[in-house]
Amino acid sequence: MSLCILAHILKLCFKVVKHLLNEDLFVFLMRTLKEKLTQSFLLLKRTLETKVEPTKPDNAPFVQDVLKRLNEIAKSKEDQSMAIRNKEKDTREIQSIKEGIESLLKIAGRQEQAQKQQEAQRQQEVKKQEEIKRQQELQKK
């Protein structure tokens, strides 16, 4: 009974792992598991036929190792996805800052252009005033 439950739990775990691992690693893991489970079921069958309780199944350390490895893989996948999310967030922030700087540079460029135009207008006004004064002085003479 306990091996059936274990087999069911492992089957569910492998459905999850199949999505996390590449195909070759998954196939290798499934073959290894199949061999260990086959050994366990044969051992169980023999013990049931002889009515002797098994002292310790051969696959118990293997199952613990598999579960440990699955946890490590899940954690590393979580770490990778978190790193990717952080990198994407940083990229978005950098892009936002870059766009802000570009817009500030455009505004500064427009302001500089406006100042140049105002200065040119002032110089033209000064020249006009000087010209008017000169003409007035010439008319007085």
Contacts in CASP RR format, 6 or more apart in sequence:
PFRMAT RR
TARGET T0000
AUTHOR 0000-0000-0000
METHOD contacts of the structure
MODEL  1
MSLCILAHILKLCFKVVKHLLNEDLFVFLMRTLKEKLTQSFLLLKRTLET
KVEPTKPDNAPFVQDVLKRLNEIAKSKEDQSMAIRNKEKDTREIQSIKEG
IESLLKIAGRQEQAQKQQEAQRQQEVKKQEEIKRQQELQKK
3 37 0 8 1.000
3 40 0 8 1.000
3 41 0 8 1.000
3 44 0 8 1.000
3 57 0 8 1.000
6 63 0 8 1.000
7 37 0 8 1.000
10 33 0 8 1.000
10 37 0 8 1.000
10 63 0 8 1.000
10 66 0 8 1.000
13 66 0 8 1.000
13 67 0 8 1.000
13 70 0 8 1.000
14 26 0 8 1.000
14 29 0 8 1.000
14 30 0 8 1.000
14 33 0 8 1.000
16 70 0 8 1.000
17 26 0 8 1.000
17 29 0 8 1.000
17 70 0 8 1.000
17 73 0 8 1.000
18 26 0 8 1.000
20 73 0 8 1.000
20 74 0 8 1.000
20 77 0 8 1.000
21 29 0 8 1.000
21 73 0 8 1.000
29 66 0 8 1.000
32 62 0 8 1.000
33 66 0 8 1.000
36 58 0 8 1.000
36 59 0 8 1.000
36 62 0 8 1.000
36 63 0 8 1.000
37 59 0 8 1.000
39 58 0 8 1.000
39 59 0 8 1.000
40 57 0 8 1.000
40 58 0 8 1.000
40 59 0 8 1.000
43 54 0 8 1.000
43 57 0 8 1.000
43 58 0 8 1.000
44 54 0 8 1.000
44 57 0 8 1.000
47 53 0 8 1.000
47 54 0 8 1.000
END
